[in-house]
Amino acid sequence: MASPERRLKELGIQLPKPAKPVANYVGWVRTGNLIYVSGQVPVVDGKILVTGHLGAGVSIEDGAKAARQCAINIMAQLNDATDGDLTRIARIVKVTGFVACTAEFTDHPKVINGASDLFGEVFGDRGKHARAAVGAPSLPLNAAVEVEAIAEVE
């Protein structure tokens, strides 16, 4: 499998600068061989890519696109945590995805697949992870999706 950096290039993805926290927290924390990445919303060039609620005007496809952008933003944080060397990521261990949705919406996994699929495309088998996909009545900045992750580093 190609390096994560090469896979990103092949996919036409350039990692953004990691987002600065908007409250009293940090973008990532390393403890031992684990990196905990704070929840990332689908920000592109300072703007939320997809806002609103699934089940109330936001499609599953747009939700998955938002989750994919969250994964890109997570990788930007991991890139920062590894001093620009994503080959040091031994495994994406756990992904938790939050979907802003109506009470009737039940396709959370299909939305968060946008993030999970990208981790697999970039990291191969090292991108396979445990996961939770849950609904929320609202998310910061009216984002449709927020994703956090835990990664193992070598």
PADO-918064 format. One record per residue (C-alpha): residue number from 1; residue in three letters; x, y, z. Coordinates in steps of 0.02 Angstrom, whole numbers, padded with zeros to 5 digits. Layout:
N
R   resi   resn        X        Y        Z
R    NUM    Ala        X        Y        Z
...
//
This chain:
154
R   resi   resn        X        Y        Z
R      1    Met    00000    00000    00000
R      2    Ala    00061    00175   -00041
R      3    Ser    00104    00296    00098
R      4    Pro   -00041    00400    00167
R      5    Glu    00037    00555    00091
R      6    Arg    00044    00474   -00081
R      7    Arg   -00135    00410   -00066
R      8    Leu   -00194    00585   -00020
R      9    Lys   -00106    00654   -00174
R     10    Glu   -00181    00518   -00284
R     11    Leu   -00353    00562   -00216
R     12    Gly   -00323    00746   -00251
R     13    Ile   -00332    00793   -00068
R     14    Gln   -00220    00927    00005
R     15    Leu   -00231    00934    00194
R     16    Pro   -00278    01104    00263
R     17    Lys   -00192    01184    00410
R     18    Pro   -00265    01107    00568
R     19    Ala   -00413    01205    00634
R     20    Lys   -00381    01311    00787
R     21    Pro   -00495    01272    00935
R     22    Val   -00640    01391    00958
R     23    Ala   -00657    01361    01146
R     24    Asn   -00555    01296    01294
R     25    Tyr   -00480    01137    01219
R     26    Val   -00341    01082    01102
R     27    Gly   -00352    01002    00929
R     28    Trp   -00265    00843    00984
R     29    Val   -00185    00761    01134
R     30    Arg   -00055    00623    01134
R     31    Thr   -00042    00506    01281
R     32    Gly    00073    00356    01264
R     33    Asn    00053    00290    01088
R     34    Leu   -00123    00360    01062
R     35    Ile   -00176    00524    00984
R     36    Tyr   -00350    00587    01028
R     37    Val   -00415    00709    00898
R     38    Ser   -00550    00830    00954
R     39    Gly   -00713    00833    00859
R     40    Gln   -00693    00908    00686
R     41    Val   -00835    00989    00591
R     42    Pro   -00837    00999    00400
R     43    Val   -00745    01164    00382
R     44    Val   -00673    01213    00213
R     45    Asp   -00586    01382    00195
R     46    Gly   -00662    01443    00357
R     47    Lys   -00842    01396    00312
R     48    Ile   -00951    01249    00361
R     49    Leu   -00973    01138    00207
R     50    Val   -01144    01066    00255
R     51    Thr   -01263    01141    00383
R     52    Gly   -01432    01086    00446
R     53    His   -01510    00921    00493
R     54    Leu   -01520    00752    00410
R     55    Gly   -01701    00706    00389
R     56    Ala   -01747    00890    00370
R     57    Gly   -01673    00947    00205
R     58    Val   -01495    00876    00212
R     59    Ser   -01472    00719    00107
R     60    Ile   -01374    00565    00158
R     61    Glu   -01254    00602    00014
R     62    Asp   -01222    00778    00078
R     63    Gly   -01202    00711    00255
R     64    Ala   -01073    00584    00194
R     65    Lys   -00982    00723    00101
R     66    Ala   -00977    00822    00264
R     67    Ala   -00911    00669    00359
R     68    Arg   -00776    00648    00227
R     69    Gln   -00722    00828    00255
R     70    Cys   -00719    00797    00442
R     71    Ala   -00600    00651    00408
R     72    Ile   -00489    00765    00304
R     73    Asn   -00485    00887    00449
R     74    Ile   -00444    00745    00570
R     75    Met   -00298    00696    00458
R     76    Ala   -00238    00877    00463
R     77    Gln   -00235    00864    00653
R     78    Leu   -00145    00695    00644
R     79    Asn   -00021    00769    00522
R     80    Asp    00014    00906    00650
R     81    Ala    00029    00778    00790
R     82    Thr    00155    00674    00691
R     83    Asp    00260    00821    00633
R     84    Gly    00202    00799    00454
R     85    Asp    00232    00611    00443
R     86    Leu    00068    00514    00427
R     87    Thr    00166    00354    00397
R     88    Arg    00187    00355    00588
R     89    Ile    00001    00317    00606
R     90    Ala   -00004    00132    00649
R     91    Arg   -00195    00125    00652
R     92    Ile   -00353    00226    00659
R     93    Val   -00420    00147    00818
R     94    Lys   -00591    00226    00848
R     95    Val   -00703    00348    00757
R     96    Thr   -00856    00430    00834
R     97    Gly   -00973    00521    00718
R     98    Phe   -01113    00639    00770
R     99    Val   -01253    00676    00648
R    100    Ala   -01369    00825    00673
R    101    Cys   -01537    00750    00631
R    102    Thr   -01721    00736    00664
R    103    Ala   -01784    00610    00791
R    104    Glu   -01848    00500    00649
R    105    Phe   -01683    00490    00555
R    106    Thr   -01598    00320    00573
R    107    Asp   -01465    00312    00437
R    108    His   -01321    00379    00542
R    109    Pro   -01201    00240    00487
R    110    Lys   -01225    00286    00302
R    111    Val   -01176    00465    00342
R    112    Ile   -01021    00423    00445
R    113    Asn   -00964    00302    00309
R    114    Gly   -00904    00460    00222
R    115    Ala   -00767    00471    00354
R    116    Ser   -00736    00285    00376
R    117    Asp   -00719    00255    00189
R    118    Leu   -00589    00392    00172
R    119    Phe   -00485    00324    00316
R    120    Gly   -00484    00157    00226
R    121    Glu   -00436    00237    00060
R    122    Val   -00292    00331    00139
R    123    Phe   -00226    00208    00269
R    124    Gly   -00281    00040    00196
R    125    Asp   -00301   -00095    00330
R    126    Arg   -00228    00027    00458
R    127    Gly   -00383    00134    00427
R    128    Lys   -00505   -00001    00486
R    129    His   -00575    00054    00653
R    130    Ala   -00704    00030    00788
R    131    Arg   -00844    00157    00771
R    132    Ala   -01000    00239    00840
R    133    Ala   -01123    00340    00736
R    134    Val   -01250    00436    00839
R    135    Gly   -01384    00567    00814
R    136    Ala   -01384    00737    00897
R    137    Pro   -01515    00874    00905
R    138    Ser   -01386    01005    00857
R    139    Leu   -01199    01026    00828
R    140    Pro   -01081    01175    00841
R    141    Leu   -01099    01308    00706
R    142    Asn   -01254    01218    00639
R    143    Ala   -01139    01086    00562
R    144    Ala   -01230    00934    00497
R    145    Val   -01090    00816    00554
R    146    Glu   -00947    00811    00680
R    147    Val   -00817    00672    00691
R    148    Glu   -00683    00633    00819
R    149    Ala   -00550    00498    00814
R    150    Ile   -00418    00404    00910
R    151    Ala   -00262    00346    00818
R    152    Glu   -00114    00239    00869
R    153    Val    00056    00313    00828
R    154    Glu    00222    00223    00809
//
